[in-house]
Amino acid sequence: MKYFLGLDIGGTHSKAGLMDEQGLLIDLFTTPTRAEETPEKMLTGMIESLRKRHGHKHEFVLEGVGMGLPGVLDPEKSMIREASNLRGWIDFPLKEFLQVQTSATVLIENDANMAALGEYWAGAGHQHASILMLTLGSGIGGSIIHQGQILEWNGFSSEIGHMVIDYNGPLCRCGKQGCLETYNGRYGLERLQKKIFNPNTSADSGETVGPLNPRQLSEKAEKGNSAARQVFIEAGEALGIGISNLLNLFRVDAVIIGGGIAGAWPGMLDQAEKTIKNHTFQLEASKKVIHLARLGDAAGVRGAGLRIRQEMTTPAND
């Protein structure tokens, strides 16, 4: 039997998903992404783990590998050009390395595009012709899918997290000011905490602590902590402004929010929805704009595996 592998490489964790010829996910595993580990070592470990799990199958043939990566990619060389979370991977020949390791056809894409394709084909977007997908993680990834195709020009995919929503705003990790990522995603929430809470001080006890992670911050907001809720309200308002800008340019059928922070205190997305309806032209007031992703951690690997499967099974035009 032929198999297709989807890889989703993240700044803290990376995932591998194995699919059969019909596109069904039959295995999914996660491994930490360690800053000190080279891409050769990490990818070799993931491939070896896969072979140990399935090498007993006499007809196990890996036909294609789809890989989703964060940052700015070089589409011709299939390399990462810029990535704040994977600096050790920049300029590494990923496609050639994986081809040698697996003898399979390899396709490299932006991780947000892969997650969006996963939701489009098998998740919350499967009933829509066009979707805007945002992934809220360490930063913010984004992609627009129309009729099964990634919307991009000149080999450049959307860097929605670096859309400027306040040109006099705070400095982003990318070196620019006022990017959406400075208000949302893990780094944005940390910055807002430093602004809204007393610097490095717990709003409850006065105990000196570092910034809360998104789960801890959500727990505080659920319990009614006003400072934690204000962080999420500001994050949601900024997210709503960003989405409004995109909807005023591209009136997609649905906006899908995924990533680890998508399940944070619900007030964040409620605020985003209100902001969208106040800033978007000709939008039905009763229409629900934001939908939560359904595939969870599997969205990226599903999209990557299905993308390479589509690439290899779609007949070429004469």
Stockholm file with secondary structure:
# STOCKHOLM 1.0

chainA/1-318         MKYFLGLDIGGTHSKAGLMDEQGLLIDLFTTPTRAEETPEKMLTGMIESLRKRHGHKHEFVLEGVGMGLPGVLDPEKSMIREASNLRGWIDFPLKEFLQVQTSATVLIENDANMAALGEYWAGAGHQHASILMLTLGSGIGGSIIHQGQILEWNGFSSEIGHMVIDYNGPLCRCGKQGCLETYNGRYGLERLQKKIFNPNTSADSGETVGPLNPRQLSEKAEKGNSAARQVFIEAGEALGIGISNLLNLFRVDAVIIGGGIAGAWPGMLDQAEKTIKNHTFQLEASKKVIHLARLGDAAGVRGAGLRIRQEMTTPAND
#=GR chainA/1-318 SS CEEEEEEEECSSEEEEEEECTTCCEEEEEEEECCTTSCHHHHHHHHHHHHHHHHTTCTTCEEEEEEEEECSEEETTTTEEEECTTCGGGBTCCHHHHHHHHHCSEEEEEEHHHHHHHHHHHHSTTTTCSEEEEEEESSSEEEEEEETTEECCBTTBCCCGGGCBSCTTSCBCTTSCBSBGGGTSHHHHHHHHHHHHSSTTBCTTTCCBCCCCCHHHHHHHHHTTCHHHHHHHHHHHHHHHHHHHHHHHHCCCSEEEEESTTTTSCTHHHHHHHHHHHHHSTTCCTTSCCEEECSSGGGHHHHHHHHHHHHHHHSCCCC
#=GC SS_cons         CEEEEEEEECSSEEEEEEECTTCCEEEEEEEECCTTSCHHHHHHHHHHHHHHHHTTCTTCEEEEEEEEECSEEETTTTEEEECTTCGGGBTCCHHHHHHHHHCSEEEEEEHHHHHHHHHHHHSTTTTCSEEEEEEESSSEEEEEEETTEECCBTTBCCCGGGCBSCTTSCBCTTSCBSBGGGTSHHHHHHHHHHHHSSTTBCTTTCCBCCCCCHHHHHHHHHTTCHHHHHHHHHHHHHHHHHHHHHHHHCCCSEEEEESTTTTSCTHHHHHHHHHHHHHSTTCCTTSCCEEECSSGGGHHHHHHHHHHHHHHHSCCCC
//
